[in-house]
């Protein structure tokens, strides 16, 4: 009978010790979360930048705090700026005129070059616009304001 009391006491003391250890670990983990709040993540780059897991999908996805962030992939133009510039110079530029650095518009699939033209229109800022699809160019005068 005495042996059973010692076994029961040993098991009871072990359970109490285990519960105490689990409680201490739980308390420490809660304290860490309060001391170091979860970082607010708003996009794929931030998520991937702090080492969260990345799914090998296309486009890639990063998982953080139960949320998924998808990598934004910008399509590359099928026409280079140099190719567009050649078309613009051929179709928009006459003697003594010049083009500035080009800018690509993904929405319209066009290259835009600010143009310094001999002909001017008041209140306008001309650009030579090259279509990636048709490989043609035209002048867009980009006029603003009221004409008098």
N, C-alpha and C positions, 0 to 999 in steps of 0.2 A: 504494500500500500504506500509505503514511504517512497519507493522508487517511482511510482506513478505521479505522486505529488511533485517530485523534482522534474520529471519530464514535462508535466503540465506547466510548471512554473517557467521552465526553460523555453518552451514554445511560446508562452504568453509574453515573456521578456523579449524574445526575438521579434514577435509581431509588433510590440510597442516600439522597439528600436527601429524596425523597418518603416513603420508609419512616421516616426519622427524624422528619419533621414529623407523620406519622400516629401514631407512637409517643408523641410529646409531647402531642398532642391527647388521645389515649386515656388517658395518665397523668393529665392535668389533670382529665378527666371522672371518672375513678375517685376521685381525691382529693376532688372536690366532693361526690360521693355519700357518702363517709366523713365529711366535715365537716358535711354537711347530710343526715342520714338522711331517708328518705321518711316523711312524716307518716302516722300511723295514722288511718285514716278508718273510722268505724263506722256512718254513716248518710247519708241523702241531703242533709240540711242542711249537714253538715260538708263533704261532697264538693263541693256547689255553691258553698259559701261561699269556697272557696279557688280557684275559677275553673276547675274541671275541666269538660269538655264535657258538655252536657245534651242528651239525646235528646228530641225533641218527640213523645213518646208520651203515652198516658194510662193510668195516671199517669206522670209524667215519670220518666226514669232518668238517673242521673249515672254516668259511667265514670271510675274512677281505679285505677291500679296493676293493671289487668287485671280489676278487679271491678266489678260493676254494683250500684248502690244505688237502690232504688225509693222515690219520694216517697209518704209515707203521707198519705192523704186521709181526713179524718174527715167522715162525712156530717152534714149539718145537720138538726136536728129539723124536722119539718114543722109543729110547733106551737110558737109562741113562748112564752116564760116568762109573758108577760102573759096570753095566752089560757089557759094552764094554770092560772094563779093565779085567774082568774075562775071556772073550773070548780071548783077546790079550795075557794074561799071559799063557793060555792053549796052544795057537797055535804058539806064536812067541818066548816065553822066555824059555831058558834052564837054567841049574844050574849056579848061580852066575851072571845072567843078570838081568836088571831092566828096568822098564818103568818110564817115566816122567809123568807129569800131562797131561791129554788128552785135545784135542781141536776138536770141532765139525765143520765139513765142510757141510753147508746146501746144497750147490750146488751138491755135490757128495753123500750126505747122508752117510758120513763116519766119524768115530772117528779116530783121528791121535794121536799116542803116540810116542814121541821121545824114541828111544830104545838104551840102553847101552848094546851092544852085545859083546860077546867074539870074534866073527869073525868080522874082519874089512876089508873094501875095501878102498883103498887110494882115497881121494877126495869125499868120500861119507858120508852122515849123515843119518843113517837108522831110519826108523819109522815103527811101527806096525800099519797097517791100518785095521780097523774093519768096514765091510760093515753092515749098518743097515738093508738092505733088505735081504741079504743072511745069516747074523749072522756068517760070517766067517772072518778070519784074514789072512793077508799076510804081508811080510816085503817089504817095498818100500825103496830101498837103497838111493834114492835122490842124485845121483852122479852129480857133476858139474865139468866143466873144461875138458881139454884134458888129456887123459891117454897116457903115454909115454911107 
